Amino acid sequence: MYNIIASITNSTAKQIEAVISLTTEGYTIPFIARYRKEQTNYLDEIEIKQILEEYDKIVKLNTRRAEIIATLTEREQLTPKLQALLEEANKLSVLEEIYKPYKKKQKTKAMLARENGLEEVANSIRFFKQRRDSDFSKYLGKNYANQAEVIADALHIVIDDIANNQYLRNALKDIYLQKGFLLVVKSKGDDLDLEQTYKNYYEFKKALKYLESFQVLAINRGEKEKILTSTIEVDLDLQYKMERILRIYQELGYYPELVQAVKKAYSASLKPSLIREIMNDLTDSAEKRSIEVFGSNLRALLLKKPYRANCLMGIDPGFRTGCKVAVVDQFGSFLDHEVIYPVPPLNKLVEAEKIVLNLVNKYQIDVIAIGDGTASYETSTFISKLIQKHKLPTKFTVISESGASVYSASEIAHDEFPDLDLTIRSAISIARRVLSFLDEMIKIPPESIGVGMYQHDVNAKRLKESLDFEVSSVVHHVGVDLNTSSPYLLKFVSGITPAVAKNIAHYRHESGAFTTRKDLMKVKGFGPKAFELASGFCRVSNSPNPLDNTIIHPDDYPKVIKILHCLGVKERITAIKYAELRRIFSALPKQNIECNDLSRHDIDFIYSAIVERDIDPRESLPTVRLSDKLPSIEDFTEYSNWQGEVKNVTDFGLFVNLGIKTDGLVHVSNFASKKEMFKNYYPGKIIDVTVKSVDMERNRIQLILTRE
C-alpha cells in the first residue's frame, strides 16, 4: 500500500509510514508539519494531506472490494476470472463498472449461458480456426433446439468477456484521451437560455486533452439545466483497432460472429461506460482544480494584513431598504448604528450626509468600509463626494461582503448581538473585516465566501473539507493570542474543541489574562494531549517567558536554553525580553551557531522561529486599499494606467477591483503561463494595470499588466 501511495505523492514509504503512524497517535496535520519534521523528512501540510487522502482512497477501495467479493461469493457468482478482474481494479469507478451487471437481481444473458455450461463453446467460438458446429450437439436438449441457438447464447459470454477485458478497456481509454473530442450542442427549444449564458457552447467541439476545467464545469451545469447536450467521439476506426487488440482475424472460423460480438460489446457496454468514466474523470479533475483555486484565493483573503484603525464605520449598501451603517472601535466592539438613504429610489442625500458627518465627528472615524454588493458603487460615490466636500481626514474602502448575510443570520451573530437587526450585524461584519479578515471570516462557512470558480458546481462535501483545511492551515500559520482571540478562532487550533474554546474565554473572564502558556492546563477540559497539540500555536504576548510569544513548542524550551548557554548567555530565560532574545540570536549567522547536544534541525528551527519569523506573519502581506476619491467608468480610457486590487484569480485570468462598479479582467494570455499567474498573483495584491479596451454596452473592461 505504501509503495502505491509513494508513486502517486512522490514521497517515500518511510515518510508515508511516519505520517500514518503519527495520525493514528492523534496528531493533526498542522502539528505534524511544524513539530514532527524530522520524522516525516520535512513534509509540508499539503504533502501530508495528500498522503492521508490517498491512504483513505485505498482503504475505501479495499473495503468496497472485500464487500463485493463477499456478496458474489455468497451468491455463488464469483469465478476465478471475475475475482481477478476485481483484484486488478485500482479505482472505485472501475470496481463498480465490473460489479454493475451483478447488482441486478435479474441474471444477465451471459450469466445464464455460463450456468448452462457454455463457457467451453464460447472459447471455441473465440479461438477455433475452423467452424465446429457439430461439436455443440451435446448441448441440445431442454435449453437449446439446435446448434445456432447454442452459438447465439455462447456469444453472450464472448460479448461479456470483451466488455470486461481490462487490457482492451485501457487501450480504448488511452485512444479516447489522446484522439477523442467533446461535442456539445444546444438542446432544442426556443425558450432555453434566453440570457445566452451558454452561448459559447451552442456548437462546441474540443479535444479532450485540451479541455479547461471551467469549460467542463460550465458544460456540466448547462446539461443539468437541460440547455446543453454533450457526447464524446473519436475520428478513428475503433472496430479495426479492437479486432487487432483482441487478435480477431478473418482466418478464425467464427470471424463474422466475432465481428458482431465486438460491435455489440462496444456499443452496448464499452462506449457508454468509457464515456461515463472519462466524463467522471474530467469532472473530478475540474472539481479538484476549482476547489484548489477557491482554496488558494480563500487563503490569500484570510491572510490579508489587519488594518489598525481607531474607529471604523461599516456600510451594508441597499437601494430600497437603505444603507445600514454600523460603527465599531479598534477592537471591533459595537458602538452605534443608523440607516441612511443616499441612493435611489429615495435619494435622501441631505439627511444621509448629516447622519454620516455626525457619526464621523462623534467617533473620530478614520476608515469607512463599504460592502461590494448591491448599490455599492452608488454608496461609494456618495461617501467619496462627502469626503471631498468636507475635506474629511477619513478614507474609505470597498470590501467583500461575501457571507455577511450568512453570518448575520447565524447562531454566532445572535450570540454576539442578540438585540440587533440582521442588517446591522452585516454592517458590523463588513467593518470588522478591515481590522482582521481572518478573525471575522472564520465565523462564516468558507463555501459562502465568493472567491472561487464555479464553486456551486462541485462536490459540496469535498469543497467544505478542502476549505476547512485552508482555514485551519491559516489559523495555525498565523497563530492565536490567548488573551484576545475569540472562541470562534480558538476552536480551529489543534487540540481545542469548541467547548474548550468557550472554556478558555470563560477562564479569561473569571481569572484574568493568561500570563504563560502553562496556564492553559488550568482551563477546564484541557489535558496533557490537548496542551501538546495546541500550545505551540497559542501566543501569550505579555508572558515573562519570551518563548511564549514564538512558534517554539514548550517541549523545546530546554533546547533554546542549551543554545543560549552555548552562546555564553547565563541569564534565566524569564529575565530576557523578546527583543533582546532576537538580538542575541541574530548576532550570528544561523550556520555559525553550534551546540553539541542538539541536531542541526533543532538549531535551524529555533533560529528561524526567533529571528526570521514575524510574530504575526501577516505583517509582510497587503492590507486593505484605502481611497478618498472614486473614479467613474468614463475615466477608464484606452491605454490609461491605473492601480487595482486583485479580487479573484481564476483559470481564465485575474479579476481586478478598480474602485468602480465593474471589475477589470487581465486575461490569462497576458502571462507566460497559468502556473506563473497563480504563483505571483493572489486576492488582495495591488497591481498596476493598463486599460486595453472598454465595452460600455456590456460593462466590461479588458486590462493588461503595466510593463515597467
Phi and psi in degrees as a GROMACS rama.xvg file:
@    title "Ramachandran Plot"
@    xaxis  label "Phi"
@    yaxis  label "Psi"
@TYPE xy
-62.5319  -35.805  TYR-2
-66.2956  -36.5827  ASN-3
-64.2984  -47.3486  ILE-4
-62.4288  -39.642  ILE-5
-61.1507  -40.7577  ALA-6
-67.5219  -28.7366  SER-7
-83.9603  -38.3493  ILE-8
-100.149  -3.80453  THR-9
59.8805  32.0658  ASN-10
-109.523  170.507  SER-11
-95.1661  159.445  THR-12
-60.3893  -34.2929  ALA-13
-66.3068  -41.4414  LYS-14
-63.6052  -42.8881  GLN-15
-64.6517  -43.1192  ILE-16
-60.0809  -40.486  GLU-17
-64.6848  -43.7698  ALA-18
-63.5001  -46.8549  VAL-19
-63.1909  -41.9899  ILE-20
-63.8344  -46.6081  SER-21
-65.2494  -39.6472  LEU-22
-64.7037  -40.4322  THR-23
-62.1056  -31.5227  THR-24
-78.9259  -2.09435  GLU-25
99.6107  6.42062  GLY-26
-81.8451  142.522  TYR-27
-90.3015  164.436  THR-28
-58.0335  -49.8584  ILE-29
-59.3466  -38.7406  PRO-30
-65.756  -46.522  PHE-31
-61.4378  -44.2665  ILE-32
-63.0856  -34.5203  ALA-33
-94.0308  -42.1636  ARG-34
-110.132  1.58642  TYR-35
-129.708  35.3473  ARG-36
-61.1754  -39.0556  LYS-37
-63.8101  -36.4567  GLU-38
-72.3358  -33.1461  GLN-39
-97.622  3.02804  THR-40
57.3176  48.0735  ASN-41
68.0539  37.4276  TYR-42
-73.0935  141.003  LEU-43
-93.7035  179.973  ASP-44
-58.2508  -43.735  GLU-45
-63.0695  -43.4892  ILE-46
-66.1608  -40.4068  GLU-47
-65.5241  -43.163  ILE-48
-60.6246  -43.1843  LYS-49
-63.5743  -41.4017  GLN-50
-60.225  -46.1217  ILE-51
-66.1823  -35.6313  LEU-52
-66.2223  -44.5469  GLU-53
-66.885  -37.48  GLU-54
-61.9233  -43.5991  TYR-55
-63.6401  -39.3579  ASP-56
-61.4752  -44.8887  LYS-57
-66.473  -40.774  ILE-58
-61.3028  -44.72  VAL-59
-65.2701  -39.9527  LYS-60
-62.6717  -47.1793  LEU-61
-66.4553  -36.5696  ASN-62
-64.8101  -45.9365  THR-63
-66.2081  -38.494  ARG-64
-60.4814  -43.9116  ARG-65
-64.4883  -38.3824  ALA-66
-63.5142  -44.1602  GLU-67
-65.7604  -45.4595  ILE-68
-61.872  -40.9109  ILE-69
-63.4843  -42.0138  ALA-70
-64.3991  -46.1418  THR-71
-66.7525  -35.8791  LEU-72
-63.9  -43.3333  THR-73
-62.9239  -36.0307  GLU-74
-83.9207  -2.6847  ARG-75
61.3595  37.9332  GLU-76
-110.902  -3.77358  GLN-77
-83.755  113.216  LEU-78
-102.502  159.598  THR-79
-55.371  -38.5799  PRO-80
-65.5176  -43.4893  LYS-81
-66.8574  -41.323  LEU-82
-62.4669  -39.4302  GLN-83
-62.4078  -40.929  ALA-84
-61.722  -44.3674  LEU-85
-65.4162  -39.4337  LEU-86
-68.0662  -30.7019  GLU-87
-78.6169  -21.4822  GLU-88
-60.392  125.843  ALA-89
-110.66  6.51626  ASN-90
-139.908  148.965  LYS-91
-59.792  -39.3764  LEU-92
-63.1563  -40.5272  SER-93
-66.8367  -42.6569  VAL-94
-58.5738  -44.2175  LEU-95
-69.6492  -33.1592  GLU-96
-64.5584  -41.152  GLU-97
-64.6882  -39.9723  ILE-98
-79.3512  -18.6228  TYR-99
-50.0797  -48.8861  LYS-100
-63.0539  -23.7135  PRO-101
-90.4949  -5.98776  TYR-102
-71.021  -30.7767  LYS-103
-68.348  142.455  LYS-104
-68.7623  -35.0273  LYS-105
-79.5832  135.002  GLN-106
-75.0173  146.618  LYS-107
-77.7478  165.275  THR-108
-62.8451  -33.9094  LYS-109
-66.9363  -39.9887  ALA-110
-62.6128  -44.9818  MET-111
-63.965  -40.0839  LEU-112
-63.5523  -38.7237  ALA-113
-66.6305  -39.9268  ARG-114
-63.1337  -29.2433  GLU-115
-84.8893  7.92138  ASN-116
78.7138  26.1536  GLY-117
-94.2205  12.3553  LEU-118
-59.2317  -41.0929  GLU-119
-65.0312  -39.3958  GLU-120
-64.4616  -42.4929  VAL-121
-59.6258  -42.0836  ALA-122
-65.4954  -37.0293  ASN-123
-63.8413  -45.9183  SER-124
-61.6107  -37.4192  ILE-125
-72.9919  -32.991  ARG-126
-123.186  -16.8799  PHE-127
-66.3288  138.68  PHE-128
-85.6292  -15.3128  LYS-129
-128.176  150.915  GLN-130
-71.691  138.558  ARG-131
-135.65  52.4903  ARG-132
-54.6536  -35.0455  ASP-133
-64.9328  -25.7149  SER-134
-66.3151  -16.55  ASP-135
-92.9259  5.97088  PHE-136
-62.2438  -29.0075  SER-137
-65.7433  -13.9244  LYS-138
-91.4573  -4.04085  TYR-139
-72.3707  145.948  LEU-140
157.034  -133.148  GLY-141
-69.7457  -27.0451  LYS-142
-93.0619  -30.4471  ASN-143
-136.223  134.041  TYR-144
-89.3266  -25.7971  ALA-145
-153.865  172.068  ASN-146
-63.3785  -32.6069  GLN-147
-60.5333  -38.4775  ALA-148
-68.1094  -37.6705  GLU-149
-62.7013  -46.7105  VAL-150
-63.0544  -44.8423  ILE-151
-59.1303  -41.0919  ALA-152
-73.4878  -38.0953  ASP-153
-65.3519  -29.3916  ALA-154
-64.14  -24.8426  LEU-155
-63.4023  -34.8005  HIS-156
-68.5577  -43.2001  ILE-157
-59.2606  -46.3344  VAL-158
-59.9281  -43.2031  ILE-159
-63.6973  -41.6622  ASP-160
-64.382  -40.3862  ASP-161
-65.0317  -44.7715  ILE-162
-62.6365  -28.3512  ALA-163
-104.753  12.9052  ASN-164
-76.9769  105.322  ASN-165
-67.2038  -32.2516  GLN-166
-63.5954  -45.1023  TYR-167
-63.5746  -45.0152  LEU-168
-59.3942  -44.5769  ARG-169
-65.9608  -38.916  ASN-170
-64.6859  -42.9071  ALA-171
-64.7877  -39.9861  LEU-172
-63.0512  -40.9001  LYS-173
-61.2716  -40.9936  ASP-174
-63.5161  -45.6735  ILE-175
-57.7995  -46.5072  TYR-176
-68.6608  -31.5684  LEU-177
-86.9243  -37.69  GLN-178
-115.436  -9.73849  LYS-179
-79.068  160.341  GLY-180
-141.237  152.095  PHE-181
-93.5354  126.132  LEU-182
-107.096  126.613  LEU-183
-128.026  134.434  VAL-184
-132.726  159.855  VAL-185
-78.1413  135.476  LYS-186
-66.8742  154.994  SER-187
-72.0293  140.924  LYS-188
140.226  116.389  GLY-189
-68.7744  -21.6302  ASP-190
-91.0562  7.24467  ASP-191
-88.361  138.813  LEU-192
52.3893  56.4758  ASP-193
-62.6132  -29.838  LEU-194
-86.5666  0.393814  GLU-195
56.5285  39.6221  GLN-196
-60.5025  -35.4731  THR-197
-106.673  25.0025  TYR-198
-55.5775  -36.6842  LYS-199
-63.5224  -14.2748  ASN-200
-115.696  10.9047  TYR-201
-63.209  -39.0311  TYR-202
-135.595  86.3528  GLU-203
-120.128  131.728  PHE-204
-142.027  124.353  LYS-205
-152.405  140.944  LYS-206
-59.8982  138.843  ALA-207
-55.9624  -39.2494  LEU-208
-72.0004  -11.7604  LYS-209
-109  4.88768  TYR-210
-66.5713  137.386  LEU-211
-90.064  152.493  GLU-212
-57.9579  -43.6569  SER-213
-67.5758  -27.7553  PHE-214
-68.6772  -43.7511  GLN-215
-59.747  -45.8511  VAL-216
-68.3252  -37.4626  LEU-217
-65.5119  -43.2547  ALA-218
-65.2902  -41.88  ILE-219
-58.7375  -43.1269  ASN-220
-64.5054  -42.9536  ARG-221
-61.2459  -35.5521  GLY-222
-70.9062  -39.3314  GLU-223
-61.747  -33.755  LYS-224
-87.1335  6.54638  GLU-225
64.3469  21.9955  LYS-226
-94.6559  -33.2444  ILE-227
-117.929  154.079  LEU-228
-131.928  132.141  THR-229
-128.337  157.273  SER-230
-153.722  166.781  THR-231
-113.849  133.539  ILE-232
-130.927  161.145  GLU-233
-134.289  130.407  VAL-234
-87.0223  61.902  ASP-235
-144.496  155.463  LEU-236
-82.2254  87.2992  ASP-237
-70.0753  -27.4759  LEU-238
-58.9213  -47.9453  GLN-239
-62.4582  -44.6847  TYR-240
-58.5825  -44.6427  LYS-241
-65.3233  -41.4679  MET-242
-62.596  -39.4694  GLU-243
-67.0258  -43.4763  ARG-244
-62.0714  -38.9819  ILE-245
-85.6887  -2.13893  LEU-246
58.8042  46.7939  ARG-247
-101.611  111.16  ILE-248
-119.66  163.466  TYR-249
-63.929  -22.1071  GLN-250
-69.3582  -17.8481  GLU-251
-69.9574  143.058  LEU-252
-62.0682  -35.4932  GLY-253
-107.65  32.0333  TYR-254
-52.926  -47.8867  TYR-255
-58.1907  -41.7694  PRO-256
-67.0566  -37.6544  GLU-257
-67.6039  -37.0769  LEU-258
-59.0737  -45.432  VAL-259
-66.3468  -35.5038  GLN-260
-64.0455  -41.0994  ALA-261
-62.7581  -45.7989  VAL-262
-59.5045  -44.8857  LYS-263
-65.142  -45.4034  LYS-264
-62.0632  -38.2586  ALA-265
-70.6537  -51.548  TYR-266
-70.8587  -37.5042  SER-267
-87.5651  -25.837  ALA-268
-129.484  -59.209  SER-269
-61.9283  -50.6997  LEU-270
-61.2544  -54.064  LYS-271
-61.3069  -38.0426  PRO-272
-72.2099  -35.162  SER-273
-67.4125  -41.6096  LEU-274
-61.7136  -43.1067  ILE-275
-59.6052  -47.289  ARG-276
-64.6117  -44.0922  GLU-277
-66.7586  -43.263  ILE-278
-63.8012  -38.2311  MET-279
-64.0384  -41.2704  ASN-280
-64.7709  -44.1275  ASP-281
-62.0986  -43.1246  LEU-282
-65.54  -42.5829  THR-283
-60.8004  -45.1616  ASP-284
-65.211  -40.8871  SER-285
-66.0906  -39.522  ALA-286
-65.6101  -42.5126  GLU-287
-58.6429  -43.6572  LYS-288
-64.6714  -44.2877  ARG-289
-60.8885  -44.6504  SER-290
-65.9559  -37.6004  ILE-291
-63.031  -44.0839  GLU-292
-64.1083  -44.9311  VAL-293
-58.3678  -47.7856  PHE-294
-62.0276  -41.8888  GLY-295
-63.5933  -44.3516  SER-296
-66.9173  -40.3117  ASN-297
-62.3703  -42.5541  LEU-298
-59.7593  -45.4575  ARG-299
-62.7293  -38.4345  ALA-300
-65.6149  -44.6685  LEU-301
-67.593  -27.6649  LEU-302
-88.7925  7.39016  LEU-303
-58.4168  135.385  LYS-304
-64.6369  129.572  LYS-305
-59.2476  142.397  PRO-306
-102.596  126.108  TYR-307
-89.6418  94.7925  ARG-308
-108.599  149.908  ALA-309
-76.8155  -37.9938  ASN-310
-155.966  141.062  CYS-311
-131.136  151.798  LEU-312
-115.333  131.688  MET-313
-109.993  135.286  GLY-314
-123.858  123.238  ILE-315
-99.6602  100.449  ASP-316
-70.3122  155.249  PRO-317
-166.457  150.068  GLY-318
-82.717  -78.6054  PHE-319
-65.4004  -42.0132  ARG-320
-87.4828  -0.995445  THR-321
85.0679  177.14  GLY-322
-102.744  121.521  CYS-323
-84.1791  130.31  LYS-324
-117.363  134.046  VAL-325
-135.547  144.886  ALA-326
-116.037  132.482  VAL-327
-129.857  156.631  VAL-328
-89.4144  -170.747  ASP-329
-64.9298  -17.5383  GLN-330
-99.5645  0.528952  PHE-331
86.5397  8.3108  GLY-332
-74.9545  137.175  SER-333
-71.3799  135.758  PHE-334
-117.888  -42.3365  LEU-335
-162.419  165.078  ASP-336
-153.535  157.018  HIS-337
-152.189  172.312  GLU-338
-128.896  131.088  VAL-339
-123.218  158.757  ILE-340
-130.685  64.732  TYR-341
-87.2054  1.71616  PRO-342
-122.722  165.271  VAL-343
-56.4331  150.442  PRO-344
-90.091  -11.2921  PRO-345
-84.6064  -38.0779  LEU-346
52.8115  46.2449  ASN-347
-84.4588  69.6259  LYS-348
-67.8123  -43.5555  LEU-349
-63.5878  -47.068  VAL-350
-62.9219  -44.0116  GLU-351
-62.8837  -41.8752  ALA-352
-61.5898  -43.0101  GLU-353
-62.3764  -44.0181  LYS-354
-64.8683  -46.9243  ILE-355
-65.2852  -44.3208  VAL-356
-60.2216  -41.5834  LEU-357
-60.2845  -44.5768  ASN-358
-68.423  -40.7756  LEU-359
-61.5778  -44.6213  VAL-360
-73.5512  -39.014  ASN-361
-64.7292  -42.6466  LYS-362
-107.07  3.58502  TYR-363
52.4525  52.8841  GLN-364
-70.6867  128.09  ILE-365
-106.601  -14.7207  ASP-366
-137.565  133.4  VAL-367
-113.223  121.125  ILE-368
-103.363  123.51  ALA-369
-112.594  127.47  ILE-370
-63.6678  147.706  GLY-371
-92.9065  18.0076  ASP-372
-89.5316  -145.445  GLY-373
-55.1138  134.116  THR-374
68.1055  14.2864  ALA-375
-63.4096  -47.8985  SER-376
-64.0541  -42.658  TYR-377
-63.9591  -39.8737  GLU-378
-68.4663  -41.2285  THR-379
-62.6977  -37.8864  SER-380
-61.7319  -44.0488  THR-381
-60.8168  -47.7278  PHE-382
-65.3159  -40.9864  ILE-383
-60.3662  -47.2837  SER-384
-64.3698  -37.793  LYS-385
-64.0297  -43.4441  LEU-386
-62.5013  -43.3839  ILE-387
-66.3363  -43.0718  GLN-388
-62.855  -43.069  LYS-389
-101.982  5.66222  HIS-390
50.3797  48.3637  LYS-391
-75.8344  145.105  LEU-392
-76.6468  1.85067  PRO-393
-78.1946  142.684  THR-394
-111.54  160.727  LYS-395
-129.253  159.061  PHE-396
-142.427  143.991  THR-397
-95.399  124.997  VAL-398
-127.551  149.456  ILE-399
-59.8227  129.227  SER-400
-106.107  14.1198  GLU-401
-54.8619  129.942  SER-402
82.1042  -4.78587  GLY-403
-63.3527  -40.2187  ALA-404
-70.1749  -32.8008  SER-405
-64.9203  -46.0674  VAL-406
-60.0255  -45.1543  TYR-407
-61.1313  -27.2231  SER-408
-98.3067  4.26759  ALA-409
-84.152  166.05  SER-410
-64.9285  -34.4046  GLU-411
-60.7467  -48.429  ILE-412
-63.4133  -37.967  ALA-413
-64.6458  -39.7732  HIS-414
-64.6332  -38.6833  ASP-415
-74.5375  -43.1773  GLU-416
-135.141  69.702  PHE-417
-62.644  -25.0022  PRO-418
-99.0765  1.91906  ASP-419
-101.33  149.953  LEU-420
-68.1794  153.557  ASP-421
-55.9657  -40.0146  LEU-422
-66.6614  -33.7963  THR-423
-70.5512  -36.8398  ILE-424
-60.5227  -38.431  ARG-425
-62.1376  -43.3574  SER-426
-64.1935  -37.1893  ALA-427
-63.2858  -44.7024  ILE-428
-60.3345  -41.8774  SER-429
-62.12  -43.5092  ILE-430
-65.4767  -43.5978  ALA-431
-64.6652  -26.1418  ARG-432
-62.9596  -28.0811  ARG-433
-65.5266  -42.0076  VAL-434
-67.1153  -39.6586  LEU-435
-169.171  108.933  SER-436
-59.4669  -42.062  PHE-437
-60.2268  -52.5407  LEU-438
-60.2976  -33.2845  ASP-439
-87.3668  -39.4211  GLU-440
-74.4177  -21.8398  MET-441
-69.511  -9.43038  ILE-442
-84.0229  -6.21703  LYS-443
-113.281  136.755  ILE-444
-54.5332  125.369  PRO-445
-56.986  -29.1987  PRO-446
-68.5628  -12.9437  GLU-447
-90.5162  0.0881069  SER-448
-94.8835  112.232  ILE-449
-78.6144  70.1254  GLY-450
-124.826  26.1714  VAL-451
-108.035  -168.868  GLY-452
-133.324  106.096  MET-453
57.3599  38.7662  TYR-454
-65.7361  -20.9244  GLN-455
-81.8569  -3.82496  HIS-456
-107.308  4.46715  ASP-457
-105.967  168.281  VAL-458
-59.7137  117.793  ASN-459
-62.0887  -38.2025  ALA-460
-67.0597  -45.4772  LYS-461
-64.7593  -39.6271  ARG-462
-61.6685  -47.5895  LEU-463
-62.3427  -43.772  LYS-464
-61.4329  -43.1831  GLU-465
-66.4311  -44.178  SER-466
-70.9839  -36.5345  LEU-467
-60.5793  -38.1402  ASP-468
-62.1829  -43.256  PHE-469
-63.5413  -43.2867  GLU-470
-61.1896  -46.9562  VAL-471
-60.8771  -42.7457  SER-472
-61.0179  -43.9968  SER-473
-65.6653  -44.3374  VAL-474
-58.8116  -43.1937  VAL-475
-71.9153  -31.9252  HIS-476
-67.5111  -43.1833  HIS-477
-78.5375  -39.6976  VAL-478
85.4911  169.347  GLY-479
-127.088  145.791  VAL-480
-91.8638  119.386  ASP-481
-61.5881  -23.5991  LEU-482
-96.1888  -11.8373  ASN-483
-124.378  -19.8121  THR-484
-72.0756  141.367  SER-485
-77.2309  160.835  SER-486
-58.8494  -29.173  PRO-487
-67.6524  -29.3222  TYR-488
-85.2486  -41.7532  LEU-489
-60.8162  -31.9058  LEU-490
-68.0113  -13.5125  LYS-491
-83.7504  -10.5429  PHE-492
-78.4621  139.765  VAL-493
-50.0614  131.807  SER-494
84.839  -8.37039  GLY-495
-107.959  113.986  ILE-496
-84.8701  163.956  THR-497
-53.4959  -38.8622  PRO-498
-66.3091  -43.0198  ALA-499
-67.7727  -35.6584  VAL-500
-59.0983  -42.3165  ALA-501
-65.9762  -36.3308  LYS-502
-65.6069  -33.7802  ASN-503
-64.7008  -45.2934  ILE-504
-62.9527  -39.3643  ALA-505
-64.7243  -40.706  HIS-506
-60.4371  -44.3071  TYR-507
-60.3035  -40.5825  ARG-508
-68.2112  -40.6797  HIS-509
-85.4934  -39.6038  GLU-510
-109.102  -5.24986  SER-511
92.906  -175.95  GLY-512
-65.0828  150.717  ALA-513
-67.9344  135.996  PHE-514
-103.556  -25.5172  THR-515
-144.374  166.031  THR-516
-62.4703  -32.9499  ARG-517
-60.9783  -23.3172  LYS-518
-60.9525  -20.4411  ASP-519
-56.7103  -32.2192  LEU-520
-67.5292  -12.8709  MET-521
-86.9279  -9.42215  LYS-522
-77.9023  136.287  VAL-523
-59.07  129.547  LYS-524
85.8132  3.52387  GLY-525
-102.795  105.336  PHE-526
-102.523  -176.649  GLY-527
-58.796  -41.0872  PRO-528
-66.3958  -43.1672  LYS-529
-61.4607  -39.5593  ALA-530
-64.7604  -42.1864  PHE-531
-60.0452  -43.7009  GLU-532
-74.0699  -38.036  LEU-533
-95.1753  -34.8573  ALA-534
-57.9788  -37.3971  SER-535
-66.0816  -21.4898  GLY-536
-96.9928  -1.12594  PHE-537
-108.633  131.504  CYS-538
-108.754  147.897  ARG-539
-127.956  98.9201  VAL-540
-67.7491  -26.4541  SER-541
-100.97  17.0518  ASN-542
-70.5062  144.597  SER-543
-66.141  -19.1341  PRO-544
-96.4878  112.168  ASN-545
-62.0423  -22.1569  PRO-546
-68.9795  -19.6034  LEU-547
-69.5342  -9.19768  ASP-548
-110.654  24.5204  ASN-549
-128.04  178.227  THR-550
-89.1774  5.12315  ILE-551
-70.293  131.133  ILE-552
-74.6943  142.945  HIS-553
-52.8329  -31.6838  PRO-554
-62.4354  -22.0296  ASP-555
-100.737  3.79063  ASP-556
-57.0241  -41.2951  TYR-557
-58.9089  -30.1598  PRO-558
-67.7592  -38.4244  LYS-559
-63.5455  -43.244  VAL-560
-62.3509  -38.1425  ILE-561
-62.8652  -42.9665  LYS-562
-63.2864  -43.0159  ILE-563
-59.4071  -40.0785  LEU-564
-64.5965  -39.9387  HIS-565
-63.8609  -27.7947  CYS-566
-89.0455  1.19928  LEU-567
87.6897  12.224  GLY-568
-91.7726  122.147  VAL-569
-106.589  -12.9595  LYS-570
-63.2055  153.295  GLU-571
-65.5743  147.22  ARG-572
-59.7824  -33.0195  ILE-573
-72.6197  -10.1475  THR-574
-94.4651  -0.684301  ALA-575
-107.967  127.874  ILE-576
-76.5676  159.522  LYS-577
-60.369  -44.3599  TYR-578
-61.2878  -38.5971  ALA-579
-67.7545  -38.8248  GLU-580
-60.1468  -43.4612  LEU-581
-64.7318  -38.8301  ARG-582
-65.1509  -41.8934  ARG-583
-60.5819  -46.9327  ILE-584
-72.6625  -38.6494  PHE-585
-77.5115  -6.70365  SER-586
-65.9617  -23.2425  ALA-587
-122.294  146.378  LEU-588
-61.7081  150.967  PRO-589
-53.8297  -44.2519  LYS-590
-69.3095  -15.0515  GLN-591
-90.5348  -4.81597  ASN-592
-87.3804  122.571  ILE-593
-125.976  145.55  GLU-594
-155.362  111.432  CYS-595
-57.7272  -29.1747  ASN-596
-78.9002  -9.18386  ASP-597
-122.414  150.889  LEU-598
-77.4358  163.12  SER-599
-61.1576  -36.8433  ARG-600
-59.7884  -46.5071  HIS-601
-62.1043  -43.716  ASP-602
-64.8138  -46.3985  ILE-603
-62.9313  -42.3895  ASP-604
-64.5496  -46.7819  PHE-605
-64.4965  -42.7956  ILE-606
-59.771  -48.4235  TYR-607
-62.4489  -40.169  SER-608
-63.8474  -33.8274  ALA-609
-91.0203  -41.2045  ILE-610
-97.2962  -44.1653  VAL-611
-95.3598  -17.6056  GLU-612
-106.844  127  ARG-613
-65.3379  151.784  ASP-614
-56.476  -43.4779  ILE-615
-116.168  108.132  ASP-616
-65.0225  -9.22718  PRO-617
-74.7041  -13.0125  ARG-618
-57.7397  -32.0155  GLU-619
-91.0648  3.72502  SER-620
-104.213  164.834  LEU-621
-65.2712  151.202  PRO-622
-112.967  -170.755  THR-623
-65.4129  151.137  VAL-624
-96.4417  118.673  ARG-625
-100.653  148.347  LEU-626
-139.564  164.493  SER-627
-125.876  -5.75958  ASP-628
-139.488  139.651  LYS-629
-107.434  126.218  LEU-630
-77.8626  169.257  PRO-631
-117.524  164.878  SER-632
-62.0369  -26.18  ILE-633
-66.2205  -23.3104  GLU-634
-72.5082  -17.5923  ASP-635
-89.3125  77.1049  PHE-636
-86.0816  160.748  THR-637
-58.1355  133.488  GLU-638
72.3613  4.88215  TYR-639
-74.8522  149.065  SER-640
-102.976  139.028  ASN-641
-141.976  164.488  TRP-642
-113.436  135.804  GLN-643
-140.653  169.371  GLY-644
-110.882  126.839  GLU-645
-61.6388  123.86  VAL-646
-99.1557  -36.8966  LYS-647
-153.977  142.635  ASN-648
-116.013  121.937  VAL-649
-127.677  172.426  THR-650
-65.5222  -17.5493  ASP-651
-105.406  5.58301  PHE-652
142.139  -174.944  GLY-653
-98.4302  130.979  LEU-654
-93.5047  127.97  PHE-655
-118.315  125.813  VAL-656
-79.0494  116.17  ASN-657
-101.814  2.27537  LEU-658
89.3669  7.78696  GLY-659
-121.799  -175.508  ILE-660
-65.3365  -32.9474  LYS-661
-102.918  130.677  THR-662
-80.397  143.81  ASP-663
-88.6697  159.16  GLY-664
-122.285  124.474  LEU-665
-98.2579  106.943  VAL-666
-65.4644  149.64  HIS-667
-58.7614  -24.3016  VAL-668
-66.0815  -12.7876  SER-669
-77.3048  -7.97072  ASN-670
-110.268  155.735  PHE-671
-59.7333  -34.8236  ALA-672
-162.205  161.684  SER-673
-62.5122  -38.2712  LYS-674
-60.0349  -42.0996  LYS-675
-64.7415  -39.0734  GLU-676
-61.7624  -48.6914  MET-677
-69.577  -26.9785  PHE-678
-72.3173  -38.4146  LYS-679
-103.583  -10.4898  ASN-680
-128.601  143.781  TYR-681
-157.232  157.815  TYR-682
-55.5397  133.022  PRO-683
101.312  -18.4041  GLY-684
-72.2655  134.945  LYS-685
-90.0715  125.994  ILE-686
-131.55  154.977  ILE-687
-94.4739  130.063  ASP-688
-132.291  157.996  VAL-689
-120.632  136.907  THR-690
-72.994  123.354  VAL-691
-89.6257  -45.4888  LYS-692
-159.589  153.824  SER-693
-127.67  123.47  VAL-694
-107.677  94.8502  ASP-695
-61.5721  -38.3392  MET-696
-62.3117  -46.0553  GLU-697
-94.7985  0.808597  ARG-698
57.8351  49.4064  ASN-699
-126.005  140.18  ARG-700
-124.445  119.169  ILE-701
-94.3318  131.267  GLN-702
-120.262  158.569  LEU-703
-129.451  156.756  ILE-704
-69.5809  137.209  LEU-705
-74.9407  121.797  THR-706
-90.0115  131.734  ARG-707
